[in-house]
Structure formats: C-alpha cells, structure tokens
Amino acid sequence: MIKRIKHSIAWRLEKYQVILESYRQRKVSHELIMLDDLFPYELSSWRLAEYDGYLRHYPTAVVYTTGDSLGHYTKEPRSFPTILAEYTDRHPEMRGRVQLFHPARWLRGKLAYVMFLRNTDRFLDVLEANKLPFIMQLFPGGGFRFN
C-alpha cells in the first residue's frame, strides 16, 4: 500500500514538473518532433542512425522516447534512463533534445514523425490533443503484419 502511495506521489510530481517545463517552453516550436519507444538503444542501429541524422539536419528537432519496447527485444540489464544518459554523455550536443516522453508534455512543432503502426496507435491521442500534424513510416512489424 505504501509503495503504491509513493509511486502515485512520484508520478504526480513528475507530471507537474513536465507541465511546468512545458509552460516555460510554450513559445518554443520544433521543426520536427519524433516520438518513439526504443531510441536511443544501440541494438536498433538503423533507428539510431536515422534519428541521429534528423537531429543533425534539423537544429530544433527533438525526440521524446518511452523505452517501452526495451524489454520486448532484449534482456538488457541497464534501465532505459541509464541508456538515455549514456547516449547524451556520448553525444553532448544532443543533451536536451532527446528526452523521456510524458503524456502531459505539450508538443509544439511543425510536424511529428512516428515509426511503426504500434507507436502511431500509442501516441495518436497526444498528437491529436496537441493538434500536431504527423507522418508515420509503415514497416512490417511494429504492429503491422501481412495476412
């Protein structure tokens, strides 16, 4: 019971911190917002290369990532926040541009990019709530299967 209460308090505190950060940055608009469930995990090297390329090409682009798929593909011993911190240590120029996703975050931008059908389904409510146009890259896998 106490664990649930602590978790609930921590989640609410995190939510209010994200809302406050969003309010402070309310006038910031990104050229491209990428929403993902695994970036910047190294095992997905093609995704790492693609998103890194977008981040380098578009100076105001950002990635909001959940890490939700980490446990589905590997028995990775590191936590996702650790993987994210290691990425920004290796790429200090990306600090602040790759962050954990939170549903309370306000998304302000010209365009969102989502890879995979599963991720589009996961983020659709957030995209619609923020009135953010988006494109989806459809690959076999990621929730899309041929009959």
C-alpha positions in Angstrom: 0.0 0.0 0.0 2.8 2.4 0.9 4.6 1.6 -2.3 1.5 2.5 -4.3 1.1 5.8 -2.5 4.8 6.6 -3.0 4.5 5.7 -6.7 1.4 7.8 -7.0 3.0 10.8 -5.4 6.2 10.4 -7.5 4.1 10.2 -10.7 2.1 13.3 -9.9 5.2 15.2 -9.0 6.8 14.2 -12.3 3.6 15.2 -14.2 3.6 18.7 -12.6 7.3 19.1 -13.4 6.6 18.2 -17.1 3.6 20.6 -17.2 5.7 23.4 -15.6 8.6 22.7 -18.1 6.1 22.8 -21.0 4.7 26.1 -19.8 8.1 27.6 -19.6 8.8 26.4 -23.2 5.3 27.2 -24.6 6.7 29.5 -27.3 9.3 27.0 -28.5 8.3 25.3 -31.7 10.3 22.4 -33.1 10.8 21.8 -36.8 10.4 18.0 -36.2 9.2 16.1 -33.2 10.0 12.3 -33.2 8.0 10.0 -30.9 9.5 6.6 -30.3 9.5 3.6 -27.9 13.2 2.5 -28.2 15.5 5.3 -29.3 18.5 5.6 -28.5 19.0 1.9 -27.8 22.1 0.7 -29.7 20.6 -2.7 -30.7 18.3 -0.8 -33.1 21.2 0.7 -35.0 19.2 1.6 -38.2 16.8 3.6 -36.0 19.8 5.2 -34.2 21.3 6.3 -37.5 18.0 7.6 -38.9 17.1 9.7 -35.9 20.6 10.9 -35.3 20.5 12.1 -39.0 17.3 14.0 -38.4 18.6 15.6 -35.2 21.8 16.7 -37.0 19.9 18.1 -40.1 17.1 19.9 -38.2 18.6 22.1 -35.4 15.4 22.3 -33.4 14.3 18.7 -33.8 13.6 16.6 -30.7 12.9 13.0 -29.8 10.6 12.1 -27.0 11.0 8.4 -26.2 9.4 5.9 -23.8 11.7 2.9 -23.8 8.6 0.7 -23.6 9.9 -1.8 -26.1 13.3 -2.4 -24.4 12.0 -5.5 -22.5 10.3 -6.9 -25.6 13.5 -7.4 -27.7 16.3 -8.0 -25.2 17.2 -8.8 -21.6 19.1 -5.6 -21.3 20.3 -5.1 -17.7 20.5 -1.3 -17.9 17.5 0.8 -17.2 16.2 3.0 -20.0 17.0 6.2 -18.2 20.6 4.9 -17.9 20.7 4.1 -21.7 19.4 7.6 -22.4 22.0 9.2 -20.1 24.8 7.2 -21.7 23.6 8.5 -25.1 23.7 12.1 -24.1 27.2 11.5 -22.5 28.4 10.2 -25.8 26.6 12.9 -27.8 26.6 16.1 -25.5 25.3 18.1 -28.4 22.0 16.1 -28.2 21.5 16.9 -24.5 18.0 18.3 -24.0 17.0 17.1 -27.5 16.3 13.5 -26.6 14.1 13.2 -23.5 11.8 10.7 -21.9 8.2 11.0 -23.1 5.5 12.1 -20.7 1.8 12.3 -21.8 1.4 15.6 -20.0 4.1 17.3 -22.1 2.9 20.0 -24.5 4.1 19.3 -28.0 4.7 22.4 -30.2 6.0 21.9 -33.7 5.5 21.9 -37.4 5.5 18.1 -37.8 5.7 14.9 -35.9 7.3 11.7 -37.1 6.3 8.3 -35.8 7.9 5.0 -36.8 5.7 1.9 -36.8 1.9 1.4 -36.5 2.2 0.4 -32.9 3.8 3.7 -32.0 1.2 5.6 -34.0 -1.5 4.0 -32.0 0.3 4.7 -28.8 0.9 8.4 -29.5 -2.2 9.2 -31.5 -4.2 10.8 -28.6 -1.2 13.0 -27.7 -0.8 14.1 -31.4 -4.4 14.9 -31.7 -4.6 16.7 -28.3 -1.7 18.9 -29.4 -3.1 19.4 -32.9 0.2 18.3 -34.3 0.3 17.0 -37.9 2.3 13.8 -38.3 3.7 11.3 -40.7 4.1 7.6 -40.0 6.6 5.3 -41.5 5.0 1.9 -42.0 7.2 -1.1 -41.8 6.3 -4.8 -41.5 6.5 -5.5 -37.8 5.9 -2.9 -35.1 2.2 -3.8 -35.0 1.8 -4.2 -38.8 1.5 -7.8 -40.2 0.7 -9.2 -43.5 -2.2 -11.7 -43.6 
